[in-house]
Amino acid sequence: MMRSQRYGLVATQDQYKLIYSLVEEFLICGDTVTSLHNFISSHAGAMEKECEKEFATVNQIKPVLSQGDCAGGHRLDNRNKNRSVLVLPPDIHRPYITSFQGNDCTDYIN
């Protein structure tokens, strides 16, 4: 019924993948919304231990990227644009920049 009322709400495989990954993240992390006051009062004494726990949780859900996933950053003409070879954007998530000057080497930014 909802599908017929909301035609096109979830239309592509990528949208289904996003929904499933968000549901998975919620099931792993739980409800993480809190006010600043509650955050400060509940983390006053055990801040370091809580941060380590949250860091471990984030590491469970982060994607593992291969060198091929970040091929644009590994290209020879883009290497000098990176601050670190350890921090490269995955090609599917990086913005593509076009130049009005006709320079075809300006599609990469990091």
All heavy atoms as an XYZ file, in Angstrom:
871
protein
N       0.809     -1.177      0.000
C       0.000      0.000      0.000
C       0.870      1.265      0.000
O       0.627      2.181     -0.771
C      -0.928      0.000      1.204
C      -1.828      1.198      1.235
S      -3.086      0.971      2.481
C      -3.292      2.621      3.001
N       1.890      1.296      0.855
C       2.745      2.480      0.913
C       3.442      2.703     -0.429
O       3.603      3.828     -0.859
C       3.779      2.322      2.014
C       4.654      3.537      2.191
S       5.717      3.277      3.604
C       6.934      4.498      3.323
N       3.855      1.623     -1.078
C       4.545      1.745     -2.363
C       3.639      2.389     -3.411
O       4.087      3.206     -4.199
C       4.999      0.352     -2.823
C       5.743      0.351     -4.113
C       7.207      0.635     -3.858
N       7.929      0.393     -5.094
C       8.854      1.188     -5.540
N       9.212      2.225     -4.870
N       9.471      0.927     -6.654
N       2.351      2.065     -3.389
C       1.437      2.651     -4.363
C       1.131      4.116     -4.027
O       0.893      4.921     -4.919
C       0.145      1.839     -4.441
O      -0.543      1.887     -3.211
N       1.156      4.474     -2.749
C       0.905      5.861     -2.353
C       2.131      6.749     -2.541
O       2.015      7.934     -2.761
C       0.466      5.922     -0.895
C      -0.885      5.322     -0.630
C      -1.219      5.325      0.857
O      -0.358      5.568      1.691
N      -2.466      5.035      1.171
N       3.283      6.172     -2.438
C       4.535      6.933     -2.542
C       5.336      6.414     -3.734
O       6.450      5.947     -3.597
C       5.366      6.781     -1.273
C       4.661      7.140      0.007
C       4.892      8.601      0.340
N       4.625      8.948      1.701
C       3.424      9.180      2.205
N       2.368      9.033      1.457
N       3.275      9.536      3.453
N       4.764      6.509     -4.904
C       5.398      6.004     -6.104
C       6.756      6.689     -6.312
O       6.873      7.905     -6.256
C       4.506      6.254     -7.328
C       5.116      5.743     -8.603
C       5.146      4.386     -8.864
C       5.679      6.612     -9.522
C       5.702      3.903    -10.021
C       6.244      6.142    -10.679
C       6.258      4.781    -10.931
O       6.824      4.308    -12.083
N       7.773      5.904     -6.503
C       9.108      6.440     -6.717
C       9.850      6.789     -5.446
O      10.927      7.365     -5.501
N       9.292      6.470     -4.278
C       9.953      6.791     -3.013
C      11.312      6.094     -2.935
O      12.318      6.702     -2.612
C       9.069      6.380     -1.837
C       9.587      6.729     -0.452
C       9.625      8.242     -0.283
C       8.697      6.135      0.616
N      11.321      4.822     -3.233
C      12.555      4.063     -3.327
C      12.549      3.439     -4.710
O      11.876      2.448     -4.952
C      12.650      2.974     -2.232
C      13.943      2.207     -2.359
C      12.538      3.594     -0.855
N      13.298      4.037     -5.609
C      13.199      3.636     -7.000
C      14.419      2.898     -7.525
O      14.312      2.157     -8.491
C      12.938      4.864     -7.873
N      15.587      3.066     -6.893
C      16.800      2.468     -7.440
C      17.448      1.529     -6.425
O      17.158      1.587     -5.225
C      17.825      3.549     -7.817
O      18.279      4.197     -6.627
C      17.231      4.574     -8.781
N      18.339      0.723     -6.932
C      19.063     -0.203     -6.063
C      19.948      0.561     -5.072
O      20.072      0.159     -3.919
C      19.916     -1.147     -6.905
C      20.593     -2.223     -6.093
C      21.369     -3.204     -6.955
O      21.498     -3.030     -8.150
N      21.880     -4.233     -6.337
N      20.530      1.682     -5.506
C      21.354      2.484     -4.595
C      20.535      3.031     -3.431
O      21.018      3.110     -2.301
C      22.011      3.641     -5.345
C      23.139      3.187     -6.253
O      23.705      2.110     -5.994
O      23.450      3.923     -7.213
N      19.286      3.399     -3.690
C      18.431      3.892     -2.608
C      18.112      2.771     -1.623
O      18.096      2.996     -0.416
C      17.148      4.493     -3.183
C      17.386      5.789     -3.927
C      16.150      6.288     -4.652
O      15.207      5.544     -4.906
N      16.170      7.567     -4.997
N      17.862      1.553     -2.123
C      17.648      0.421     -1.230
C      18.897      0.139     -0.397
O      18.821     -0.127      0.801
C      17.246     -0.834     -2.008
C      15.785     -0.897     -2.350
C      15.349     -0.707     -3.648
C      14.834     -1.146     -1.373
C      13.995     -0.760     -3.974
C      13.487     -1.209     -1.677
C      13.072     -1.013     -2.975
O      11.745     -1.066     -3.267
N      20.074      0.214     -1.015
C      21.323     -0.012     -0.293
C      21.499      1.013      0.822
O      21.916      0.678      1.926
C      22.516      0.055     -1.243
C      22.649     -1.133     -2.159
C      23.843     -0.964     -3.071
C      23.988     -2.103     -4.031
N      25.145     -1.926     -4.931
N      21.164      2.278      0.513
C      21.273      3.327      1.523
C      20.340      3.046      2.696
O      20.733      3.141      3.859
C      20.947      4.695      0.918
C      20.881      5.854      1.919
C      22.239      6.103      2.558
C      20.361      7.108      1.255
N      19.106      2.685      2.404
C      18.133      2.405      3.467
C      18.610      1.252      4.339
O      18.584      1.328      5.569
C      16.739      2.119      2.879
C      16.161      3.412      2.300
C      15.810      1.534      3.934
C      14.904      3.214      1.491
N      19.078      0.161      3.714
C      19.556     -0.973      4.496
C      20.779     -0.611      5.325
O      20.905     -1.032      6.474
C      19.858     -2.165      3.588
C      18.615     -2.920      3.202
C      18.135     -2.884      1.902
C      17.919     -3.674      4.124
C      16.984     -3.571      1.534
C      16.771     -4.366      3.778
C      16.310     -4.306      2.481
O      15.179     -4.991      2.141
N      21.700      0.208      4.786
C      22.875      0.580      5.567
C      22.494      1.480      6.737
O      23.071      1.381      7.818
C      23.924      1.255      4.690
O      23.473      2.497      4.229
N      21.497      2.364      6.543
C      21.041      3.221      7.647
C      20.337      2.414      8.729
O      20.529      2.665      9.925
C      20.124      4.318      7.121
C      20.790      5.368      6.233
C      19.755      6.305      5.632
C      21.843      6.134      6.992
N      19.545      1.428      8.333
C      18.885      0.564      9.318
C      19.932     -0.248     10.077
O      19.863     -0.378     11.301
C      17.844     -0.356      8.635
C      17.356     -1.424      9.594
C      16.677      0.464      8.110
N      20.949     -0.763      9.347
C      22.022     -1.513      9.997
C      22.768     -0.635     11.000
O      23.044     -1.053     12.127
C      23.003     -2.044      8.948
C      24.185     -2.768      9.556
C      25.244     -3.109      8.546
O      25.405     -2.379      7.557
O      25.929     -4.122      8.753
N      23.075      0.590     10.602
C      23.763      1.512     11.508
C      22.928      1.785     12.754
O      23.443      1.811     13.867
C      24.054      2.824     10.777
C      24.795      3.827     11.618
C      25.090      5.110     10.867
O      25.274      5.065      9.640
O      25.125      6.165     11.523
N      21.620      1.973     12.585
C      20.756      2.207     13.741
C      20.727      0.986     14.656
O      20.767      1.121     15.878
C      19.334      2.567     13.294
C      18.402      2.780     14.454
C      18.450      3.955     15.181
C      17.503      1.805     14.830
C      17.599      4.157     16.262
C      16.648      1.995     15.908
C      16.703      3.176     16.629
N      20.679     -0.215     14.077
C      20.645     -1.426     14.896
C      21.950     -1.628     15.653
O      21.956     -2.107     16.784
C      20.330     -2.643     14.034
C      18.916     -2.681     13.457
C      18.765     -3.851     12.500
C      17.871     -2.746     14.550
N      23.073     -1.239     15.052
C      24.367     -1.386     15.726
C      24.577     -0.287     16.756
O      24.960     -0.547     17.892
C      25.519     -1.375     14.691
C      25.474     -2.641     13.835
C      26.872     -1.282     15.388
C      26.439     -2.628     12.674
N      24.297      0.955     16.370
C      24.606      2.103     17.235
C      23.481      2.470     18.188
O      23.724      3.069     19.229
C      24.929      3.324     16.381
S      26.375      3.103     15.344
N      22.253      2.172     17.810
C      21.118      2.574     18.629
C      20.793      4.042     18.414
O      21.272      4.682     17.488
N      19.977      4.578     19.284
C      19.587      5.977     19.207
C      20.708      6.819     19.793
O      21.015      6.726     20.981
C      18.280      6.201     19.975
C      17.727      7.595     19.798
O      18.231      8.327     18.922
O      16.792      7.955     20.530
N      21.339      7.644     18.983
C      22.504      8.409     19.433
C      22.218      9.890     19.608
O      23.134     10.673     19.814
C      23.659      8.250     18.425
O      23.222      8.696     17.143
C      24.115      6.803     18.349
N      20.963     10.295     19.537
C      20.613     11.703     19.683
C      20.584     12.068     21.164
O      19.976     11.375     21.979
C      19.239     11.993     19.034
C      18.840     13.437     19.252
C      19.267     11.650     17.569
N      21.268     13.155     21.518
C      21.283     13.632     22.891
C      21.500     15.141     22.886
O      22.078     15.689     21.957
C      22.381     12.930     23.721
O      22.268     13.329     25.065
C      23.762     13.208     23.210
N      21.058     15.802     23.933
C      21.272     17.246     24.034
C      22.686     17.508     24.533
O      23.335     16.636     25.127
C      20.256     17.871     24.980
O      20.520     17.468     26.308
N      23.175     18.717     24.314
C      24.510     19.082     24.766
C      24.610     18.984     26.286
O      25.596     18.457     26.817
C      24.862     20.498     24.299
C      26.213     21.031     24.738
C      27.335     20.161     24.170
C      26.383     22.469     24.307
N      23.596     19.444     26.991
C      23.606     19.391     28.452
C      23.703     17.940     28.941
O      24.505     17.625     29.822
C      22.354     20.069     29.009
C      22.244     19.984     30.495
N      23.069     20.695     31.341
C      21.418     19.245     31.292
C      22.770     20.406     32.593
N      21.759     19.544     32.593
N      22.881     17.044     28.376
C      22.928     15.627     28.769
C      24.259     14.995     28.408
O      24.783     14.168     29.153
C      21.790     14.854     28.120
C      20.453     15.196     28.721
O      20.366     15.744     29.823
N      19.391     14.886     27.993
N      24.808     15.362     27.274
C      26.099     14.813     26.851
C      27.200     15.189     27.837
O      27.969     14.353     28.274
C      26.450     15.303     25.447
C      27.757     14.791     24.943
C      27.863     13.516     24.414
C      28.898     15.579     25.002
C      29.070     13.033     23.951
C      30.115     15.108     24.538
C      30.199     13.835     24.009
N      27.268     16.469     28.185
C      28.321     16.940     29.100
C      28.159     16.333     30.490
O      29.126     15.874     31.090
C      28.323     18.481     29.169
C      28.794     19.036     27.834
C      29.209     18.985     30.301
C      28.663     20.532     27.701
N      26.916     16.290     30.986
C      26.711     15.752     32.330
C      26.949     14.241     32.400
O      27.446     13.746     33.400
C      25.312     16.093     32.834
O      24.328     15.464     32.039
N      26.620     13.523     31.365
C      26.797     12.063     31.411
C      28.219     11.631     31.076
O      28.609     10.513     31.377
C      25.817     11.374     30.460
O      26.137     11.682     29.120
N      29.010     12.511     30.466
C      30.371     12.145     30.081
C      31.434     12.872     30.889
O      32.608     12.834     30.544
C      30.585     12.438     28.592
C      29.808     11.558     27.695
N      28.487     11.769     27.410
C      30.163     10.446     27.025
C      28.061     10.837     26.596
N      29.048     10.021     26.347
N      31.044     13.506     31.952
C      31.992     14.314     32.720
C      33.142     13.478     33.271
O      34.297     13.866     33.161
C      31.273     15.030     33.856
N      32.869     12.325     33.845
C      33.927     11.527     34.453
C      34.491     10.441     33.564
O      35.673     10.115     33.635
N      33.671      9.886     32.697
C      34.086      8.722     31.913
C      34.209      9.051     30.428
O      33.966      8.210     29.576
C      33.087      7.592     32.113
N      34.599     10.266     30.105
C      34.645     10.708     28.717
C      35.584      9.851     27.867
O      35.237      9.441     26.764
C      35.074     12.174     28.642
C      35.144     12.706     27.240
S      33.560     12.743     26.443
C      33.196     14.448     26.598
N      36.755      9.542     28.362
C      37.736      8.784     27.578
C      37.235      7.371     27.280
O      37.336      6.891     26.157
C      39.072      8.735     28.313
C      40.168      8.096     27.484
C      41.522      8.196     28.160
O      41.770      9.191     28.865
O      42.323      7.277     27.964
N      36.665      6.716     28.278
C      36.166      5.355     28.085
C      34.991      5.337     27.107
O      34.901      4.462     26.247
C      35.751      4.752     29.427
C      35.403      3.297     29.350
C      35.225      2.707     30.734
C      34.994      1.225     30.607
N      35.386      0.495     31.763
N      34.099      6.304     27.212
C      32.963      6.391     26.293
C      33.423      6.668     24.867
O      32.883      6.121     23.923
C      31.983      7.479     26.753
C      31.169      7.091     27.951
C      30.224      5.933     27.677
O      29.613      5.890     26.603
O      30.116      5.063     28.555
N      34.424      7.532     24.722
C      34.951      7.829     23.389
C      35.577      6.584     22.760
O      35.416      6.343     21.565
C      35.966      8.963     23.457
S      35.217     10.577     23.723
N      36.284      5.814     23.543
C      36.865      4.569     23.026
C      35.769      3.600     22.585
O      35.895      2.945     21.552
C      37.753      3.922     24.095
C      39.047      4.657     24.344
C      39.858      4.050     25.480
O      39.492      2.968     25.988
O      40.859      4.681     25.863
N      34.694      3.518     23.353
C      33.576      2.645     23.006
C      32.910      3.114     21.705
O      32.627      2.308     20.823
C      32.564      2.631     24.157
C      31.381      1.738     23.929
C      30.431      1.806     25.119
C      29.150      1.071     24.820
N      28.176      1.213     25.897
N      32.677      4.420     21.595
C      32.070      4.950     20.380
C      32.998      4.782     19.185
O      32.560      4.492     18.071
C      31.694      6.420     20.565
C      30.482      6.606     21.439
C      30.020      8.045     21.493
O      30.224      8.777     20.505
O      29.457      8.422     22.522
N      34.300      4.962     19.384
C      35.274      4.770     18.315
C      35.243      3.329     17.816
O      35.274      3.080     16.608
C      36.674      5.133     18.814
C      37.740      5.013     17.773
C      37.856      5.966     16.771
C      38.625      3.954     17.788
C      38.838      5.856     15.809
C      39.604      3.833     16.826
C      39.726      4.797     15.833
N      35.149      2.374     18.724
C      35.064      0.960     18.333
C      33.776      0.689     17.554
O      33.782     -0.063     16.573
C      35.138      0.069     19.576
N      32.687      1.303     17.961
C      31.412      1.131     17.255
C      31.489      1.702     15.839
O      31.049      1.075     14.879
C      30.261      1.808     18.017
O      30.202      1.261     19.335
C      28.934      1.598     17.320
N      32.074      2.889     15.706
C      32.218      3.497     14.383
C      33.098      2.628     13.493
O      32.829      2.459     12.302
C      32.789      4.933     14.506
C      33.207      5.471     13.153
C      31.767      5.842     15.145
N      34.141      2.050     14.052
C      35.020      1.185     13.261
C      34.311     -0.079     12.784
O      34.724     -0.679     11.799
C      36.277      0.820     14.047
C      37.298      1.924     13.985
O      37.371      2.658     13.012
N      38.093      2.054     15.029
N      33.246     -0.493     13.471
C      32.475     -1.656     13.020
C      31.673     -1.357     11.773
O      31.433     -2.238     10.965
C      31.510     -2.122     14.107
C      32.144     -2.798     15.279
C      31.098     -3.193     16.313
O      29.928     -2.853     16.206
N      31.530     -3.902     17.335
N      31.229     -0.106     11.612
C      30.322      0.201     10.509
C      30.990      0.934      9.351
O      30.373      1.114      8.317
C      29.110      1.030     10.988
C      29.549      2.352     11.579
C      28.284      0.246     11.966
C      28.419      3.281     11.922
N      32.248      1.344      9.493
C      32.895      2.071      8.401
C      33.271      1.091      7.287
O      33.638     -0.050      7.536
C      34.123      2.826      8.889
C      35.299      1.932      9.219
C      36.497      2.736      9.629
C      37.606      1.806     10.053
N      38.672      1.685      9.157
N      33.171      1.536      6.046
C      33.520      0.648      4.940
C      35.039      0.470      4.834
O      35.797      1.379      5.171
C      32.980      1.377      3.711
C      32.965      2.816      4.105
C      32.686      2.823      5.579
N      35.454     -0.685      4.365
C      36.865     -0.945      4.122
C      37.117     -0.636      2.656
O      36.488     -1.212      1.778
C      37.222     -2.412      4.447
C      38.670     -2.688      4.131
C      36.926     -2.704      5.903
N      38.018      0.296      2.402
C      38.289      0.728      1.035
C      39.584      0.108      0.535
O      40.558     -0.001      1.276
C      38.399      2.250      0.971
C      37.161      3.026      1.395
C      37.466      4.514      1.453
C      36.017      2.763      0.440
N      39.594     -0.261     -0.731
C      40.816     -0.779     -1.351
C      41.497      0.358     -2.094
O      40.940      1.447     -2.263
C      40.475     -1.908     -2.320
O      39.779     -1.384     -3.442
N      42.708      0.113     -2.569
C      43.430      1.121     -3.327
C      42.675      1.475     -4.604
O      42.654      2.622     -5.024
C      44.829      0.623     -3.659
C      45.692      1.656     -4.351
C      47.119      1.188     -4.552
O      47.492      0.103     -4.128
N      47.915      1.992     -5.193
N      41.998      0.505     -5.197
C      41.223      0.745     -6.412
C      40.022      1.643     -6.187
O      39.577      2.340     -7.104
N      39.467      1.652     -4.964
C      38.331      2.519     -4.659
C      38.740      3.993     -4.649
O      37.900      4.874     -4.783
C      37.731      2.171     -3.294
C      37.093      0.798     -3.271
O      36.582      0.371     -4.323
O      37.102      0.158     -2.207
N      40.019      4.260     -4.470
C      40.537      5.628     -4.403
C      41.529      5.878     -5.539
O      42.530      6.572     -5.374
C      41.217      5.869     -3.064
S      40.181      5.516     -1.647
N      41.247      5.329     -6.706
C      42.182      5.371     -7.830
C      42.517      6.795     -8.256
O      43.652      7.085     -8.636
C      41.618      4.578     -9.010
N      41.540      7.716     -8.198
C      41.802      9.099     -8.598
C      42.888      9.747     -7.762
O      43.713     10.505     -8.270
N      42.911      9.468     -6.485
C      43.921     10.029     -5.601
C      45.294      9.426     -5.795
O      46.306     10.049     -5.478
N      45.339      8.217     -6.336
C      46.618      7.547     -6.565
C      47.221      7.878     -7.924
O      48.371      7.534     -8.177
C      46.449      6.027     -6.440
C      46.236      5.575     -5.028
N      47.235      5.551     -4.082
C      45.121      5.143     -4.389
C      46.756      5.116     -2.933
N      45.468      4.863     -3.084
N      46.448      8.549     -8.788
C      46.994      8.905    -10.099
C      48.191      9.821     -9.929
O      48.224     10.682     -9.044
C      45.934      9.591    -10.961
C      44.924      8.628    -11.510
C      43.897      9.247    -12.415
N      44.346     10.438    -13.128
C      43.527     11.308    -13.663
N      42.222     11.163    -13.564
N      43.992     12.357    -14.316
N      49.174      9.664    -10.778
C      50.429     10.414    -10.662
C      50.202     11.917    -10.689
O      50.799     12.658     -9.895
C      51.385      9.995    -11.793
C      52.796     10.537    -11.716
C      53.457     10.110    -10.411
C      53.607     10.050    -12.902
N      49.306     12.402    -11.557
C      49.083     13.852    -11.645
C      48.265     14.404    -10.481
O      48.144     15.618    -10.334
C      48.432     14.222    -12.977
C      47.157     13.443    -13.262
O      46.996     12.355    -12.686
O      46.331     13.923    -14.057
N      47.716     13.542     -9.628
C      46.938     14.003     -8.478
C      47.659     13.832     -7.149
O      47.193     14.315     -6.127
C      45.596     13.274     -8.413
C      44.672     13.681     -9.525
O      44.765     14.792    -10.046
N      43.777     12.789     -9.907
N      48.776     13.146     -7.127
C      49.458     12.842     -5.866
C      49.896     14.094     -5.108
O      49.834     14.139     -3.890
C      50.655     11.937     -6.111
C      50.249     10.537     -6.442
C      51.416      9.623     -6.587
N      50.953      8.305     -7.006
C      51.746      7.368     -7.440
N      53.043      7.573     -7.517
N      51.250      6.204     -7.802
N      50.317     15.126     -5.829
C      50.777     16.338     -5.138
C      49.609     17.151     -4.579
O      49.824     18.105     -3.831
C      51.632     17.195     -6.062
C      50.839     17.737     -7.245
O      49.794     17.194     -7.594
N      51.345     18.789     -7.866
N      48.381     16.791     -4.892
C      47.206     17.500     -4.386
C      46.720     16.917     -3.051
O      45.821     17.467     -2.433
C      46.072     17.450     -5.413
C      46.438     18.110     -6.729
C      45.349     17.911     -7.750
C      45.773     18.434     -9.106
N      44.797     18.123    -10.135
N      47.285     15.808     -2.628
C      46.886     15.147     -1.388
C      47.770     15.611     -0.238
O      48.980     15.721     -0.383
C      47.007     13.628     -1.528
C      46.107     13.087     -2.606
O      44.944     13.443     -2.689
N      46.650     12.227     -3.451
N      47.154     15.843      0.896
C      47.928     16.186      2.089
C      48.644     14.958      2.629
O      49.725     15.035      3.179
C      47.017     16.750      3.175
C      46.425     18.071      2.800
C      45.554     18.604      3.907
N      44.770     19.719      3.399
C      43.638     20.108      3.910
N      43.143     19.499      4.954
N      42.986     21.113      3.390
N      47.992     13.801      2.498
C      48.545     12.555      2.994
C      48.090     11.418      2.092
O      46.943     11.410      1.642
C      48.061     12.287      4.424
O      48.382     10.971      4.832
N      48.966     10.453      1.840
C      48.567      9.294      1.035
C      47.658      8.355      1.817
O      47.054      7.459      1.257
C      49.798      8.515      0.518
C      50.614      9.358     -0.434
C      50.657      8.018      1.673
N      47.546      8.592      3.123
C      46.690      7.756      3.949
C      45.247      8.241      3.977
O      44.363      7.529      4.449
C      47.237      7.704      5.382
C      48.652      7.140      5.526
C      49.106      7.248      6.975
C      48.713      5.708      5.041
N      45.001      9.466      3.489
C      43.651     10.034      3.503
C      43.290     10.426      2.073
O      43.637     11.511      1.597
C      43.573     11.267      4.430
C      42.151     11.811      4.457
C      44.049     10.925      5.829
N      42.608      9.526      1.374
C      42.208      9.758     -0.011
C      40.709      9.551     -0.145
O      40.143      8.654      0.470
C      42.938      8.795     -0.951
C      44.455      8.908     -0.973
C      45.044      7.812     -1.856
C      44.888     10.272     -1.466
N      40.053     10.361     -0.955
C      38.606     10.201     -1.113
C      38.277      9.038     -2.038
O      38.936      8.849     -3.057
C      38.176     11.531     -1.747
C      39.373     11.973     -2.516
C      40.552     11.507     -1.726
N      37.265      8.240     -1.707
C      36.819      7.205     -2.644
C      36.245      7.875     -3.888
O      35.581      8.910     -3.801
C      35.737      6.440     -1.891
C      35.696      6.992     -0.526
C      36.524      8.216     -0.465
N      36.518      7.318     -5.048
C      36.085      7.923     -6.305
C      34.579      8.126     -6.373
O      34.121      9.107     -6.951
C      36.550      7.076     -7.487
C      38.064      7.134     -7.659
O      38.680      8.102     -7.169
O      38.620      6.219     -8.281
N      33.797      7.246     -5.765
C      32.339      7.374     -5.862
C      31.789      8.500     -4.993
O      30.648      8.890     -5.151
C      31.619      6.048     -5.521
C      31.912      5.623     -4.088
C      31.984      4.961     -6.499
C      31.067      4.459     -3.622
N      32.608      9.041     -4.067
C      32.132     10.085     -3.168
C      32.821     11.430     -3.372
O      32.509     12.378     -2.666
C      32.303      9.670     -1.706
C      31.474      8.501     -1.318
N      30.109      8.539     -1.304
C      31.814      7.252     -0.951
C      29.644      7.360     -0.943
N      30.658      6.568     -0.717
N      33.732     11.540     -4.292
C      34.437     12.810     -4.438
C      33.763     13.685     -5.489
O      33.163     13.190     -6.430
C      35.903     12.590     -4.772
C      36.193     12.071     -6.152
C      37.704     11.906     -6.326
N      38.027     11.384     -7.627
C      38.271     12.134     -8.694
N      38.220     13.438     -8.609
N      38.566     11.577     -9.845
N      33.847     15.002     -5.307
C      33.260     15.908     -6.301
C      34.133     15.965     -7.546
O      35.350     15.880     -7.464
C      33.242     17.260     -5.591
C      34.350     17.169     -4.602
C      34.417     15.725     -4.182
N      33.520     16.095     -8.680
C      34.249     16.250     -9.934
C      34.166     17.705    -10.357
O      33.098     18.297    -10.403
C      33.682     15.327    -11.011
C      34.068     13.894    -10.772
C      33.309     13.082     -9.946
C      35.222     13.372    -11.323
C      33.680     11.774     -9.705
C      35.603     12.061    -11.084
C      34.831     11.275    -10.280
O      35.203      9.983    -10.024
N      35.314     18.278    -10.652
C      35.404     19.693    -10.968
C      35.740     19.831    -12.448
O      36.599     19.127    -12.967
C      36.497     20.354    -10.104
C      36.149     20.167     -8.635
C      36.664     21.812    -10.464
C      37.263     20.519     -7.711
N      35.062     20.739    -13.104
C      35.374     21.004    -14.510
C      36.010     22.382    -14.625
O      35.729     23.282    -13.851
C      34.111     20.959    -15.383
O      33.173     21.899    -14.870
C      33.495     19.582    -15.374
N      36.864     22.528    -15.617
C      37.567     23.781    -15.833
C      37.063     24.426    -17.116
O      36.861     23.762    -18.127
C      39.068     23.525    -15.939
O      39.733     24.701    -16.314
N      36.895     25.723    -17.070
C      36.488     26.464    -18.258
C      37.681     26.746    -19.158
O      37.528     27.233    -20.261
C      35.806     27.780    -17.857
C      34.525     27.558    -17.125
C      34.425     27.819    -15.770
C      33.406     27.073    -17.783
C      33.238     27.616    -15.087
C      32.212     26.862    -17.098
C      32.128     27.133    -15.760
N      38.866     26.457    -18.677
C      40.076     26.750    -19.437
C      40.500     25.577    -20.317
O      41.493     25.661    -20.996
C      41.207     27.112    -18.485
C      40.884     28.322    -17.634
C      41.874     28.508    -16.501
O      42.679     27.632    -16.238
N      41.806     29.634    -15.830
N      39.775     24.484    -20.264
C      40.107     23.332    -21.092
C      41.183     22.432    -20.499
O      41.655     21.527    -21.154
N      41.574     22.666    -19.278
C      42.593     21.843    -18.626
C      41.919     20.582    -18.108
O      41.112     20.630    -17.199
C      43.231     22.637    -17.492
C      44.378     21.903    -16.844
O      44.634     20.745    -17.133
N      45.080     22.591    -15.966
N      42.260     19.425    -18.662
C      41.588     18.190    -18.279
C      42.198     17.535    -17.032
O      41.803     16.445    -16.662
C      41.572     17.203    -19.446
C      42.958     16.889    -19.987
O      43.871     17.678    -19.731
O      43.092     15.857    -20.665
N      43.145     18.173    -16.380
C      43.761     17.616    -15.161
C      43.195     18.269    -13.903
O      43.794     18.160    -12.852
C      45.263     17.797    -15.200
S      46.061     16.860    -16.506
N      42.078     18.973    -13.987
C      41.580     19.700    -12.832
C      40.319     19.067    -12.244
O      39.557     19.726    -11.580
C      41.263     21.159    -13.212
O      40.287     21.150    -14.236
C      42.490     21.900    -13.670
N      40.098     17.787    -12.500
C      38.872     17.149    -11.990
C      39.051     16.588    -10.586
O      38.168     15.939    -10.081
C      38.416     16.048    -12.931
C      39.298     14.812    -12.863
O      40.492     14.970    -12.585
O      38.778     13.705    -13.065
N      40.144     16.844     -9.928
C      40.421     16.222     -8.621
C      40.722     17.284     -7.587
O      41.469     18.224     -7.822
C      41.609     15.272     -8.730
C      41.963     14.587     -7.437
C      41.239     13.490     -6.997
C      42.998     15.038     -6.646
C      41.535     12.865     -5.804
C      43.319     14.420     -5.451
C      42.575     13.335     -5.040
O      42.886     12.719     -3.856
N      40.128     17.107     -6.411
C      40.428     17.979     -5.271
C      40.403     17.126     -4.014
O      39.618     16.207     -3.891
C      39.413     19.150     -5.173
C      39.829     20.125     -4.080
C      38.020     18.637     -4.927
C      39.021     21.399     -4.073
N      41.311     17.384     -3.107
C      41.334     16.685     -1.826
C      41.836     17.651     -0.781
O      42.887     18.166     -0.827
C      42.238     15.452     -1.898
C      42.181     14.641     -0.617
O      41.389     14.896      0.269
N      43.039     13.659     -0.505
